[in-house]
Amino acid sequence: MVRIVETFMQKETVQPELINLSFSMESSGTLWNVIFEGFDQEVVLVSKFTGHEPKAVNTLYRFGFLISERYKDCKVNPKHSGIEIRKSLPENDFELVNEWTTLMENVREEMTSLMPGPQ
């Protein structure tokens, strides 16, 4: 879907992202644990890839299948509009979280580059 933005009598075409990526983190620890034990607890990083059209969703499903076949240290869950990748880390390490985030952003760019552009 393409949306038109009017700016000073000029029309500019803005294309939304074909694949959106969002992140979350889950932990079995409570606020009490964090206060008294620190952040060094097991966490699960959750990356959600969402497609905005059927071709994007199919591309996500294919990538999800490849990831689940090749990488056994993460779990891929298909969703209605995309996939969710869950990765457990033994502790909440900022550098590892940052590396994972960068990797997932690169995967999103790779998937987007393989998709045909709007016609």
C-alpha positions as CSV (number, residue, x, y, z in Angstrom):
1,M,0.0,0.0,0.0
2,V,1.4,3.4,-0.9
3,R,0.3,6.5,0.9
4,I,0.5,10.0,-0.6
5,V,1.7,12.9,1.5
6,E,1.0,16.5,0.4
7,T,3.7,19.0,1.3
8,F,3.6,22.6,0.1
9,M,1.5,21.7,-2.9
10,Q,4.0,18.9,-3.9
11,K,3.0,15.3,-3.8
12,E,5.5,12.9,-2.4
13,T,5.1,9.1,-2.5
14,V,6.1,7.3,0.7
15,Q,6.3,3.5,0.7
16,P,5.8,1.8,4.0
17,E,8.2,-1.0,5.0
18,L,7.3,-4.3,3.5
19,I,8.5,-6.1,6.7
20,N,8.4,-4.6,10.2
21,L,10.6,-5.8,13.0
22,S,9.9,-5.4,16.7
23,F,11.7,-6.6,19.8
24,S,10.8,-7.6,23.3
25,M,12.5,-9.4,26.2
26,E,11.1,-11.9,28.6
27,S,12.5,-13.1,31.9
28,S,11.3,-15.4,34.7
29,G,12.9,-12.9,37.1
30,T,10.9,-10.4,39.1
31,L,11.6,-6.8,39.9
32,W,12.7,-8.1,43.3
33,N,15.3,-10.4,41.6
34,V,16.6,-7.5,39.6
35,I,17.0,-5.2,42.6
36,F,18.8,-7.8,44.8
37,E,20.5,-10.0,42.3
38,G,21.1,-7.6,39.4
39,F,20.4,-8.1,35.7
40,D,22.4,-11.3,35.3
41,Q,19.5,-13.6,34.8
42,E,18.3,-15.8,32.0
43,V,16.3,-13.9,29.4
44,V,14.5,-14.7,26.2
45,L,14.8,-12.2,23.3
46,V,11.8,-12.1,21.0
47,S,12.0,-10.7,17.5
48,K,8.7,-10.3,15.6
49,F,8.8,-10.0,11.9
50,T,5.5,-8.8,10.4
51,G,4.6,-8.7,6.7
52,H,2.1,-6.2,5.2
53,E,1.2,-8.2,2.1
54,P,0.9,-11.9,1.2
55,K,4.3,-12.0,-0.6
56,A,6.0,-10.5,2.4
57,V,4.4,-13.0,4.8
58,N,5.3,-15.9,2.5
59,T,8.9,-14.7,2.4
60,L,8.9,-14.6,6.2
61,Y,7.6,-18.1,6.4
62,R,10.4,-19.4,4.1
63,F,13.1,-17.6,6.0
64,G,11.6,-18.9,9.3
65,F,11.8,-22.4,8.0
66,L,15.4,-22.0,6.9
67,I,16.3,-20.5,10.3
68,S,14.6,-23.3,12.2
69,E,16.4,-25.9,10.1
70,R,19.9,-24.4,10.4
71,Y,19.9,-22.9,13.9
72,K,18.9,-25.1,16.8
73,D,19.6,-22.5,19.5
74,C,16.5,-20.4,18.7
75,K,12.9,-21.2,18.1
76,V,10.8,-19.9,15.2
77,N,7.0,-19.6,15.6
78,P,4.8,-18.9,12.6
79,K,2.2,-16.2,13.2
80,H,-0.8,-15.0,11.2
81,S,1.2,-12.1,9.6
82,G,4.8,-13.3,9.9
83,I,7.1,-15.1,12.3
84,E,8.4,-14.8,15.8
85,I,12.0,-15.8,16.7
86,R,12.8,-16.6,20.3
87,K,16.4,-16.8,21.5
88,S,17.4,-17.7,25.1
89,L,20.4,-16.1,26.6
90,P,22.0,-17.4,29.9
91,E,22.1,-13.8,31.2
92,N,21.0,-10.3,30.3
93,D,24.3,-9.2,28.6
94,F,24.0,-5.9,26.9
95,E,26.6,-6.8,24.2
96,L,24.8,-10.1,23.3
97,V,21.4,-8.3,23.2
98,N,23.0,-5.6,20.9
99,E,24.5,-8.3,18.6
100,W,21.2,-10.1,18.4
101,T,19.3,-6.9,17.6
102,T,21.8,-6.0,14.8
103,L,21.6,-9.5,13.4
104,M,17.8,-9.4,13.3
105,E,17.9,-6.0,11.6
106,N,20.3,-7.4,9.0
107,V,18.0,-10.4,8.4
108,R,15.1,-8.0,7.9
109,E,17.1,-6.0,5.3
110,E,18.1,-9.2,3.5
111,M,14.5,-10.5,3.3
112,T,13.3,-7.1,2.1
113,S,16.0,-7.0,-0.6
114,L,14.9,-10.4,-2.0
115,M,11.3,-9.2,-2.4
116,P,10.1,-7.8,-5.7
117,G,9.3,-4.1,-5.5
118,P,5.8,-2.6,-6.0
119,Q,4.6,-2.7,-9.5
